[in-house]
Structures are given as C-alpha cells and as structure tokens.
Amino acid sequence: MGVHPDTLRRRDKEISERSELDRILHGAAVLHLAMARDGEPYLVPLSFGYDGARLYFHCALEGLKLDFLAANPRVCFTVVEDPRLVEHERLACSFSAAYASVLGRGRAVELVEDGERRQGLNEIMRHYSGRDGWEFGEAVLSRTRIWAVEIESLTGKRSPAEE
C-alpha cells in the first residue's frame, strides 16, 4: 500500500506517518465511499470498520451502490476528523477550515464465505463499540451483503498545517 503521487499539492499539509493515518481512520465516524460507472460518479456515506489493511462495510441485498460496484470495483474513500470553521473577522473569502483527513484508493470485494462475512461485521461493530466477539444471527446474515475494500494507497492532510 503506497501513497498516491498526485494526491496532494500542498506537501506542507501532508500527513505521511502511517500511525497517524491509522489513528484517523480508527477514530472516524463516517466513511465516504466514491464509485463510478460509465462516467457517472456516485458517493455514499457509510458505517464501516477498519483492521489496518482493509475497510469493511455492509449493505442490503440490492441497490444502486451494488450496481456501481458490479460495474467497477475500483473505489476512492475519505474520512474527516474534527472539521471546524476558521473565521476571519473582516475579510470576505478568508474563512477556512481546520481538519485532518485521510484519502484512499482501492478495490471493493464482496465477502462470501461465512467466516469472512462474520469477521467483516465484527470489524464494523468493533469500530463503533470497541468490543470484539459479536455474534450474528442467520436472519441478519441472510439479508446483508458484506464488503471489504482492499486498500491500495492512503494519504492524509491536516489543515491548517501544524507549525
């Protein structure tokens, strides 16, 4: 997994330490997943889990997201930590935002084996609860599709840049 070379223009704002990228991903509440098919983009906010190598998300048995993933499994994603408006008292267009973000690219793969599916759901539950070892009934599993994003590149940005 590497850093995508054309992701950041402002290297002074780059977060390059893997431990910091992982910390932001582990702490994020919402993952925004971007997909594309036939030149049409589609972006959705999702609940997710992260194990240090893969992201996990779940969905219903049908829907637009699944149509996009079937057409093109390549995805892009982002999370944002603690976004805050930075106001300027007098100058218009001098407002800014303070935040830390992670942007990544990868390939979405559906988890089909029972053990993998349960592991994926457990990662999602661990992300929000901090606990492991969840049990999932057959009724939940029968109406849920579970996906992993195999991460190929990550980069991060902090604004304003730390001094």
C-alpha positions as CSV (number, residue, x, y, z in Angstrom):
1,M,0.0,0.0,0.0
2,G,1.5,3.3,-1.0
3,V,0.9,7.0,-1.3
4,H,-0.8,8.1,-4.5
5,P,1.8,10.6,-6.0
6,D,-0.7,13.1,-7.4
7,T,-3.0,13.3,-4.3
8,L,-1.5,16.4,-2.5
9,R,-0.5,19.7,-4.0
10,R,0.4,21.2,-0.6
11,R,3.1,18.9,0.9
12,D,3.3,21.2,4.0
13,K,-0.2,19.9,4.9
14,E,0.6,16.2,4.2
15,I,0.2,13.6,6.9
16,S,2.7,10.9,5.9
17,E,3.1,8.9,9.2
18,R,1.2,5.6,8.8
19,S,0.4,5.6,12.5
20,E,-1.4,8.9,12.2
21,L,-3.3,7.8,9.2
22,D,-4.4,4.7,11.1
23,R,-5.4,6.8,14.1
24,I,-7.7,9.0,12.0
25,L,-9.2,6.0,10.3
26,H,-9.8,4.2,13.5
27,G,-11.5,7.3,15.0
28,A,-13.7,8.3,12.2
29,A,-17.4,8.0,12.5
30,V,-18.3,8.0,8.8
31,L,-16.6,6.7,5.6
32,H,-17.5,8.4,2.3
33,L,-17.1,5.9,-0.5
34,A,-16.9,7.1,-4.1
35,M,-17.7,4.8,-7.1
36,A,-18.0,5.3,-10.8
37,R,-19.6,3.6,-13.8
38,D,-19.9,4.7,-17.3
39,G,-18.5,8.1,-16.5
40,E,-21.1,8.7,-13.7
41,P,-19.9,9.2,-10.1
42,Y,-21.7,8.0,-7.0
43,L,-20.8,8.9,-3.4
44,V,-22.3,7.5,-0.3
45,P,-21.7,7.9,3.5
46,L,-21.3,4.6,5.3
47,S,-20.7,3.0,8.7
48,F,-17.5,1.0,8.5
49,G,-14.8,-1.0,10.2
50,Y,-11.0,-0.9,9.7
51,D,-8.5,-3.6,10.6
52,G,-5.3,-1.8,9.5
53,A,-5.3,-3.3,6.0
54,R,-8.9,-3.3,4.8
55,L,-12.1,-1.3,5.3
56,Y,-15.4,-3.1,5.8
57,F,-18.9,-2.1,5.1
58,H,-22.3,-3.7,4.7
59,C,-25.4,-3.1,2.7
60,A,-28.8,-4.5,1.7
61,L,-29.1,-7.3,-0.9
62,E,-29.8,-4.8,-3.7
63,G,-29.4,-1.1,-4.5
64,L,-27.6,1.4,-6.6
65,K,-24.3,1.0,-4.7
66,L,-24.2,-2.7,-5.7
67,D,-24.9,-1.8,-9.3
68,F,-21.9,0.6,-9.3
69,L,-19.7,-2.0,-7.6
70,A,-20.7,-4.7,-10.1
71,A,-19.7,-2.4,-13.0
72,N,-16.5,-1.1,-11.5
73,P,-14.9,-2.4,-8.2
74,R,-12.3,0.5,-8.1
75,V,-13.2,2.9,-5.3
76,C,-12.0,6.0,-3.6
77,F,-12.8,6.9,0.0
78,T,-12.3,9.6,2.6
79,V,-12.8,10.3,6.3
80,V,-12.6,13.7,8.0
81,E,-11.6,14.2,11.6
82,D,-12.9,17.1,13.7
83,P,-13.8,19.6,10.9
84,R,-14.1,23.2,12.3
85,L,-14.8,26.5,10.6
86,V,-11.9,29.1,10.9
87,E,-13.5,32.5,10.6
88,H,-11.8,35.8,9.7
89,E,-13.3,38.8,11.5
90,R,-13.3,41.2,8.5
91,L,-12.1,39.7,5.2
92,A,-14.6,38.1,3.0
93,C,-13.4,34.9,1.4
94,S,-10.8,34.5,4.2
95,F,-12.7,31.8,6.0
96,S,-11.1,28.4,6.1
97,A,-11.5,25.0,7.7
98,A,-9.3,23.1,10.2
99,Y,-9.4,19.3,9.9
100,A,-7.5,16.2,9.4
101,S,-8.5,13.8,6.6
102,V,-7.5,10.5,5.0
103,L,-8.0,9.8,1.4
104,G,-7.5,6.3,-0.1
105,R,-8.0,4.2,-3.2
106,G,-8.6,0.5,-3.5
107,R,-10.8,-2.3,-4.8
108,A,-14.0,-3.4,-3.3
109,V,-14.5,-7.2,-3.0
110,E,-17.6,-8.9,-1.6
111,L,-17.1,-11.3,1.2
112,V,-18.9,-14.5,0.5
113,E,-17.5,-17.1,2.9
114,D,-19.4,-17.3,6.2
115,G,-16.2,-16.7,8.4
116,E,-15.1,-13.7,6.3
117,R,-18.6,-12.2,6.4
118,R,-18.8,-12.6,10.2
119,Q,-15.3,-11.1,10.5
120,G,-16.3,-8.1,8.4
121,L,-19.4,-7.4,10.5
122,N,-17.3,-7.9,13.7
123,E,-14.8,-5.2,12.4
124,I,-17.7,-2.8,11.9
125,M,-19.1,-3.5,15.4
126,R,-15.6,-3.2,16.9
127,H,-15.1,0.2,15.2
128,Y,-18.1,1.7,17.0
129,S,-18.2,-0.3,20.2
130,G,-14.6,-1.0,21.0
131,R,-15.6,-4.6,21.7
132,D,-14.9,-7.9,19.8
133,G,-16.6,-11.2,19.6
134,W,-20.1,-10.2,18.4
135,E,-22.5,-12.9,17.3
136,F,-24.6,-12.5,14.2
137,G,-27.8,-14.5,13.6
138,E,-28.7,-16.1,10.4
139,A,-31.6,-13.7,9.8
140,V,-29.1,-10.7,9.8
141,L,-26.6,-12.6,7.6
142,S,-29.3,-13.6,5.1
143,R,-30.3,-10.0,4.4
144,T,-26.9,-8.4,4.5
145,R,-24.0,-8.2,2.0
146,I,-20.6,-7.5,3.4
147,W,-17.7,-5.9,1.5
148,A,-14.1,-5.3,2.1
149,V,-12.0,-2.5,0.5
150,E,-8.5,-3.7,-0.2
151,I,-6.6,-0.5,0.3
152,E,-4.0,0.3,-2.4
153,S,-3.0,3.8,-1.4
154,L,-3.5,6.2,1.5
155,T,-2.6,9.8,2.1
156,G,-3.6,12.4,4.7
157,K,-3.9,16.1,5.0
158,R,-4.1,18.4,8.0
159,S,-5.3,22.0,7.7
160,P,-4.1,24.4,8.9
161,A,-0.7,22.8,8.7
162,E,0.9,22.3,12.1
163,E,3.6,24.8,12.8
